[in-house]
Amino acid sequence: MGNLFGKKKATRVTEQDKAVLQLKQQRDKLKQYQKKITLQMEKERQLAKQLLKEGKKEKALLLLKKKRYQEQLLDKTENQISNLERMVQDIEFAQIEMKVIEGLKVGNDCLKKMHEMLSIEEVEKIMDETQDAIEYQKQIDEMLAGSLTQEDEEAVLAELEAITQGEADLELPEVPEEELPEVPEQEPVREKVKKKPEREMLAV
């Protein structure tokens, strides 16, 4: 059941990927350290305020000096984080450049193989043959154009128009031009003749 959909293709981890991963881990640790120092500095600042209220100025001054030192550490930590992030970006961009270069290399190899299959001499030969075919067709067109008179040209155009018109129009039955006979108002004679024997039979 587990092999129903096949095994996933294993991804190859390069040295550049490992380096990027390590740099990101170091960056995250520095950010955690930065957050910890910031919270500690805030606590010590509040504690210094409390000591001043209690009249313990020396201890408050000592805490503020410690806080100042921690601020300098935060500045250094921020610079280190910026350097790590810049390093990660440089490595990732270098990886992209490598893929682009590999793609260009594959493209150049493909072009070389295509050029080997079709030499310059063959291209020139094909171009010459194409030009000859064009010139030959042009001569035929000129000969045909010169052999037809103006009357022939008009006849050809008329035939073309007739064919085009014939394809476009639907074939409809012709309507007779003669008028239809009028329907007589009186009863036909044949019907009277037909009814006469019936009267004679009744008389008998």
C-alpha positions in Angstrom: 0.0 0.0 0.0 2.9 2.3 0.8 4.4 1.8 -2.7 1.1 2.4 -4.5 2.0 6.0 -5.5 5.7 5.3 -5.9 8.7 6.5 -3.9 9.4 10.2 -3.7 12.5 11.3 -5.5 15.3 12.0 -3.1 16.5 15.6 -3.2 20.2 16.2 -3.4 21.5 18.5 -0.7 24.5 20.5 -1.9 27.2 22.1 0.2 25.7 25.5 -0.5 22.4 24.3 0.9 24.1 23.2 4.1 26.0 26.5 4.4 22.8 28.4 4.0 21.0 26.3 6.6 23.9 26.8 9.1 23.9 30.6 8.5 20.1 30.8 9.1 20.4 28.8 12.3 23.1 31.1 13.6 20.9 34.1 12.7 18.0 32.7 14.5 20.1 32.1 17.6 21.3 35.7 17.6 17.8 36.9 17.3 16.8 34.8 20.3 19.8 36.2 22.2 18.8 39.7 21.2 15.2 39.2 22.4 16.5 37.8 25.8 18.9 40.8 26.3 16.1 43.3 25.5 13.8 41.8 28.1 16.6 41.7 30.7 17.4 45.3 30.0 13.8 46.4 30.6 13.7 44.5 33.9 17.0 46.1 35.1 15.7 49.5 34.1 12.6 49.1 36.2 14.7 47.8 39.0 17.0 50.9 38.8 13.9 53.1 39.2 12.9 51.1 42.3 16.4 51.4 43.8 16.4 55.2 43.2 13.1 55.5 45.1 14.6 53.5 47.9 17.6 55.8 48.0 20.0 53.2 46.8 21.7 55.3 44.2 24.9 53.3 43.9 23.1 50.1 43.0 20.9 51.9 40.6 24.0 53.4 38.9 25.6 50.0 38.7 22.5 48.5 37.0 22.4 51.4 34.5 26.0 50.8 33.6 25.3 47.1 33.0 22.3 48.2 30.9 24.5 50.4 28.8 27.0 47.5 28.2 24.1 45.3 27.1 22.9 48.0 24.6 26.4 47.9 23.0 26.1 44.1 22.8 22.7 44.5 21.1 24.3 46.8 18.5 27.0 44.2 17.8 24.4 41.5 17.6 22.3 43.5 15.1 25.4 44.0 12.9 26.1 40.2 13.0 22.6 39.4 12.0 22.8 41.8 9.1 26.0 40.2 8.0 24.5 36.7 8.2 21.5 37.7 6.2 23.6 39.3 3.6 25.7 36.2 3.4 22.7 34.0 2.9 21.4 36.3 0.1 24.8 36.2 -1.6 24.9 32.4 -1.5 21.3 32.0 -2.8 21.9 34.4 -5.6 25.1 32.6 -6.5 23.1 29.4 -6.7 20.7 31.1 -9.1 23.6 32.3 -11.2 25.0 28.7 -11.4 21.7 27.4 -12.7 21.6 30.2 -15.3 25.1 29.3 -16.4 24.2 25.6 -16.6 21.2 26.5 -18.8 23.3 28.6 -21.1 25.8 25.8 -21.4 23.1 23.3 -22.4 21.8 25.8 -24.9 25.2 26.4 -26.5 25.7 22.6 -26.8 22.4 22.2 -28.5 23.2 25.0 -30.9 26.5 23.4 -31.8 24.9 20.1 -32.5 22.3 21.8 -34.8 25.0 23.7 -36.6 26.9 20.5 -37.2 23.8 18.9 -38.7 23.3 21.8 -41.1 26.4 23.3 -42.6 26.7 26.7 -44.3 27.1 25.1 -47.7 23.8 23.3 -47.3 22.1 26.5 -46.2 23.4 28.3 -49.3 22.3 25.4 -51.5 18.8 25.5 -50.1 18.6 29.3 -50.5 19.8 29.1 -54.1 17.2 26.4 -54.9 14.5 28.4 -53.3 15.5 31.5 -55.4 15.5 29.4 -58.5 12.0 28.1 -57.8 10.7 31.6 -57.3 12.3 32.8 -60.5 10.8 29.8 -62.4 7.3 30.5 -61.0 7.7 34.1 -61.9 8.5 33.2 -65.5 5.4 31.0 -65.7 3.2 33.8 -64.4 4.6 36.2 -66.9 4.0 33.7 -69.8 0.4 33.1 -68.7 -0.2 36.8 -68.3 1.2 37.5 -71.8 -0.7 34.8 -73.6 -4.2 36.0 -72.6 -5.9 38.9 -74.4 -8.1 41.5 -72.7 -11.1 39.6 -73.9 -9.8 36.4 -72.4 -9.1 38.2 -69.1 -12.7 39.4 -69.0 -14.0 36.0 -69.7 -12.0 34.4 -67.0 -13.2 37.0 -64.5 -16.8 36.5 -65.6 -16.5 32.8 -65.1 -14.9 33.2 -61.7 -17.8 35.5 -60.7 -20.4 33.1 -61.9 -18.8 30.2 -60.0 -18.6 32.3 -56.8 -22.2 33.4 -57.2 -23.4 29.8 -57.9 -21.8 28.6 -54.6 -23.3 31.5 -52.6 -26.9 31.3 -53.9 -29.3 28.5 -53.0 -31.0 26.6 -55.8 -34.7 27.4 -55.6 -37.4 26.0 -57.9 -38.5 28.3 -60.7 -41.8 30.1 -60.3 -44.1 29.8 -63.3 -44.8 33.1 -65.1 -48.3 32.1 -66.4 -51.3 32.9 -64.3 -53.1 30.1 -62.7 -56.7 29.4 -63.9 -59.5 30.8 -61.9 -61.7 28.5 -59.9 -65.3 28.3 -61.4 -68.1 29.4 -59.2 -70.7 27.0 -60.7 -70.7 23.3 -60.0 -68.9 21.3 -62.7 -71.1 19.5 -65.4 -69.6 16.2 -64.6 -71.2 16.2 -61.2 -74.6 16.8 -62.7 -74.2 14.0 -65.2 -73.1 11.8 -62.5 -76.2 12.5 -60.4 -78.7 12.0 -63.3 -78.7 8.2 -63.2 -79.6 8.4 -59.6 -82.8 10.4 -60.3 -83.8 8.0 -63.1 -83.4 5.1 -60.7 -85.6 6.8 -58.2 -88.3 7.4 -60.9 -88.3 3.7 -61.9 
